[in-house]
Amino acid sequence: MTRYQGLSDAALVEGCRAGADEAWNELVERYSRYVYAICTRGFRLRVFTRIYTRLDTLRDPAALRPWIAQLTRRRCLDALAHAKQEVAAEHEDAVEESADLAEVEEAYAVREALATLSDACQDILDRFFARDQSYKTISDELDIPSGTIASRIARCLGRLRSELEKQS
């Protein structure tokens, strides 16, 4: 664990601005899936170079996530302009991008909320929803009575819902 893990975005930005390699590595680790999701949905571009070179333009370090999203969107629109696509196509892509970005934002919010849950909750929710494991499989692998699985999932989902409501 580096000294930058778990710090606020603002503290992370300050570390990057101070030239701390560990801070930059943590920024890339923390936001790589977010940026990748935005890029792969629309344009499959690499944007971390642009983020790195423009980090000094970030006015509010606590607003890192929306700043990255805006920078990524602008980079994508620049790519469209360079490709000389028609104005109508750009507008249509921008509308689709907004819908895609909303999905990415929602997924990212769920990911952040999941990270606040206990390891046990993260594990059981991952097994049931992401890996599509049955109650029996979860029961066998975790050595928990199968009748207990449903109540644990419900309890963990309640905690997840509470975390998501805090973020709103």
C-alpha positions as CSV (number, residue, x, y, z in Angstrom):
1,M,0.0,0.0,0.0
2,T,1.4,3.4,-1.0
3,R,1.0,6.5,1.1
4,Y,-1.4,7.9,-1.6
5,Q,-4.0,5.0,-1.5
6,G,-7.1,6.1,0.3
7,L,-6.4,9.8,0.1
8,S,-8.9,12.2,-1.3
9,D,-8.6,13.2,-5.0
10,A,-7.5,16.7,-3.9
11,A,-4.6,15.2,-1.9
12,L,-3.7,12.9,-4.8
13,V,-3.6,15.9,-7.3
14,E,-1.4,17.8,-4.9
15,G,1.0,14.8,-4.8
16,C,1.0,14.7,-8.6
17,R,1.7,18.4,-8.9
18,A,4.6,18.0,-6.4
19,G,6.1,15.4,-8.8
20,A,5.4,12.3,-6.7
21,D,5.6,9.2,-8.9
22,E,3.6,7.2,-6.4
23,A,0.8,9.8,-6.5
24,W,0.7,9.6,-10.3
25,N,0.6,5.8,-10.2
26,E,-2.3,5.9,-7.8
27,L,-4.2,8.4,-10.0
28,V,-3.8,6.1,-13.0
29,E,-4.8,3.1,-10.9
30,R,-7.8,4.8,-9.4
31,Y,-9.1,6.3,-12.7
32,S,-7.8,3.9,-15.4
33,R,-11.1,1.9,-15.5
34,Y,-13.1,5.1,-15.6
35,V,-11.1,6.6,-18.5
36,Y,-11.0,3.3,-20.3
37,A,-14.7,2.8,-20.0
38,I,-15.3,6.3,-21.4
39,C,-12.9,5.8,-24.3
40,T,-14.0,2.3,-25.2
41,R,-17.6,3.4,-25.3
42,G,-16.9,6.1,-27.8
43,F,-13.5,6.4,-29.4
44,R,-10.9,3.9,-28.0
45,L,-8.4,6.7,-27.3
46,R,-5.6,7.0,-24.8
47,V,-6.1,10.1,-22.7
48,F,-3.8,9.7,-19.7
49,T,-1.0,11.6,-21.5
50,R,-3.3,14.5,-21.9
51,I,-4.4,14.3,-18.3
52,Y,-0.8,14.3,-17.2
53,T,0.2,17.3,-19.3
54,R,-2.9,19.3,-18.3
55,L,-3.0,18.5,-14.6
56,D,-1.8,22.0,-13.8
57,T,-5.0,23.4,-15.4
58,L,-7.2,21.7,-12.8
59,R,-8.6,24.5,-10.7
60,D,-10.3,22.4,-8.0
61,P,-8.3,19.3,-7.1
62,A,-11.3,17.8,-5.4
63,A,-13.1,17.8,-8.7
64,L,-10.7,15.4,-10.4
65,R,-13.3,12.9,-11.6
66,P,-15.5,15.4,-13.5
67,W,-12.4,17.1,-14.8
68,I,-11.1,13.8,-16.2
69,A,-14.5,13.2,-17.8
70,Q,-14.6,16.6,-19.4
71,L,-11.0,16.3,-20.7
72,T,-11.8,12.9,-22.1
73,R,-14.9,14.1,-23.8
74,R,-13.0,17.0,-25.3
75,R,-10.3,14.7,-26.6
76,C,-12.9,12.5,-28.2
77,L,-14.5,15.5,-29.9
78,D,-11.1,16.6,-31.1
79,A,-10.6,13.2,-32.7
80,L,-14.0,13.5,-34.4
81,A,-13.0,16.9,-35.8
82,H,-9.7,15.5,-37.1
83,A,-11.6,12.7,-38.8
84,K,-13.7,15.4,-40.6
85,Q,-17.0,13.7,-39.8
86,E,-20.2,15.5,-40.7
87,V,-21.8,17.8,-38.1
88,A,-24.9,15.7,-37.9
89,A,-22.8,12.6,-37.1
90,E,-20.9,14.5,-34.4
91,H,-24.2,15.6,-32.7
92,E,-25.5,12.1,-32.8
93,D,-22.3,10.7,-31.3
94,A,-22.4,13.4,-28.6
95,V,-25.9,12.4,-27.6
96,E,-24.9,8.7,-27.6
97,E,-21.8,9.6,-25.6
98,S,-23.9,11.4,-23.0
99,A,-26.0,8.3,-22.5
100,D,-22.9,6.1,-22.4
101,L,-21.2,8.4,-19.9
102,A,-24.3,8.3,-17.7
103,E,-24.0,4.5,-17.6
104,V,-20.2,4.8,-16.9
105,E,-20.9,7.3,-14.1
106,E,-23.5,4.9,-12.5
107,A,-21.2,1.9,-12.8
108,Y,-18.3,3.9,-11.3
109,A,-20.6,5.1,-8.4
110,V,-21.5,1.4,-7.7
111,R,-17.8,0.4,-7.8
112,E,-16.9,3.2,-5.4
113,A,-19.7,2.2,-3.0
114,L,-18.8,-1.5,-3.2
115,A,-15.2,-0.6,-2.2
116,T,-16.6,0.8,1.1
117,L,-18.2,-2.5,2.0
118,S,-16.5,-5.3,4.0
119,D,-14.4,-7.8,2.1
120,A,-17.1,-10.5,2.9
121,C,-19.9,-8.4,1.4
122,Q,-17.7,-7.5,-1.7
123,D,-17.0,-11.2,-2.1
124,I,-20.5,-12.5,-1.9
125,L,-22.0,-9.8,-4.1
126,D,-19.2,-10.4,-6.7
127,R,-19.8,-14.2,-6.6
128,F,-23.6,-13.8,-7.0
129,F,-23.9,-10.9,-9.4
130,A,-20.6,-10.8,-11.4
131,R,-19.7,-14.4,-11.5
132,D,-23.3,-15.6,-11.6
133,Q,-22.6,-18.3,-9.0
134,S,-25.6,-20.2,-7.5
135,Y,-26.4,-20.2,-3.8
136,K,-25.1,-23.8,-3.7
137,T,-21.8,-22.9,-5.3
138,I,-21.3,-20.0,-2.9
139,S,-22.3,-22.1,0.0
140,D,-19.8,-24.9,-0.9
141,E,-16.9,-22.5,-1.6
142,L,-17.4,-20.3,1.4
143,D,-18.5,-23.1,3.7
144,I,-21.7,-21.2,4.7
145,P,-25.1,-22.9,4.9
146,S,-27.0,-22.3,1.7
147,G,-30.0,-21.0,3.6
148,T,-27.8,-18.2,4.9
149,I,-26.6,-17.0,1.4
150,A,-29.8,-15.1,0.5
151,S,-30.0,-13.2,3.8
152,R,-26.3,-12.2,3.5
153,I,-26.8,-11.0,-0.1
154,A,-29.8,-9.0,1.0
155,R,-27.9,-7.5,4.0
156,C,-25.0,-6.6,1.7
157,L,-27.3,-5.1,-0.9
158,G,-28.9,-2.9,1.8
159,R,-25.4,-1.7,2.9
160,L,-24.6,-1.0,-0.8
161,R,-27.8,0.9,-1.2
162,S,-27.0,3.0,1.9
163,E,-23.6,3.8,0.5
164,L,-25.0,4.8,-2.9
165,E,-27.6,7.1,-1.1
166,K,-24.7,8.8,0.7
167,Q,-23.0,9.5,-2.6
168,S,-26.1,11.2,-4.0
